[in-house]
Amino acid sequence: MKIPVPRYHSPLGRLLPNATDLEAIKEKGWQDQHILVVSENDKRLDFIEREFVRQLGERLYGGKRHG
């Protein structure tokens, strides 16, 4: 017999927007604060750009952690 896990609904949940447009948040972050959020797997980048993002991330934050 499966018993459904009750979910706690936070009273703050009603203050959150219904749909989050992550690309719009990234765009606003760049325009307002010059913060860039980009994945090395972003298909809009070519091979050289993806490799640059990967190398920059490793230089700033280290390589991938295994564990």
C-alpha positions as CSV (number, residue, x, y, z in Angstrom):
1,M,0.0,0.0,0.0
2,K,1.4,3.4,-1.0
3,I,0.8,6.2,1.4
4,P,1.1,9.7,-0.2
5,V,3.7,11.9,1.4
6,P,2.0,15.1,2.7
7,R,3.5,18.2,1.3
8,Y,3.9,21.3,3.5
9,H,2.7,24.4,1.7
10,S,4.6,27.5,2.8
11,P,2.6,30.6,3.4
12,L,5.3,32.4,1.4
13,G,4.5,30.3,-1.7
14,R,1.7,32.7,-2.7
15,L,4.2,35.5,-3.0
16,L,6.2,33.7,-5.7
17,P,5.4,34.2,-9.4
18,N,3.6,31.3,-11.0
19,A,6.1,30.8,-13.8
20,T,9.8,31.6,-13.6
21,D,11.4,32.7,-16.8
22,L,15.0,31.9,-16.1
23,E,16.3,33.4,-19.3
24,A,14.6,36.7,-18.4
25,I,16.2,36.6,-14.9
26,K,19.7,35.9,-16.5
27,E,19.1,38.8,-19.0
28,K,18.1,41.2,-16.3
29,G,21.1,40.1,-14.1
30,W,23.5,40.9,-17.0
31,Q,21.9,44.2,-17.9
32,D,21.6,45.5,-14.3
33,Q,24.6,44.0,-12.6
34,H,26.8,42.6,-15.3
35,I,26.4,39.1,-13.8
36,L,26.7,36.4,-16.5
37,V,25.1,33.0,-16.0
38,V,25.9,30.5,-18.8
39,S,26.2,26.8,-19.0
40,E,29.2,25.2,-20.9
41,N,26.5,23.1,-22.6
42,D,24.5,26.0,-24.0
43,K,23.6,25.1,-27.6
44,R,23.7,28.8,-28.6
45,L,27.5,28.8,-28.1
46,D,29.9,27.4,-30.6
47,F,32.7,24.9,-29.7
48,I,35.3,27.6,-29.0
49,E,32.9,29.6,-26.8
50,R,31.9,26.5,-24.8
51,E,35.5,25.6,-24.3
52,F,36.3,29.1,-23.1
53,V,33.4,29.0,-20.6
54,R,34.6,25.6,-19.3
55,Q,38.2,26.8,-18.9
56,L,37.1,30.0,-17.2
57,G,34.9,28.1,-14.8
58,E,37.7,25.7,-13.9
59,R,40.2,28.6,-13.4
60,L,37.9,30.5,-11.1
61,Y,36.2,27.6,-9.3
62,G,38.3,24.5,-9.9
63,G,37.5,21.3,-11.7
64,K,34.5,19.0,-11.3
65,R,34.2,17.4,-7.9
66,H,33.7,13.6,-7.8
67,G,32.0,12.1,-4.8
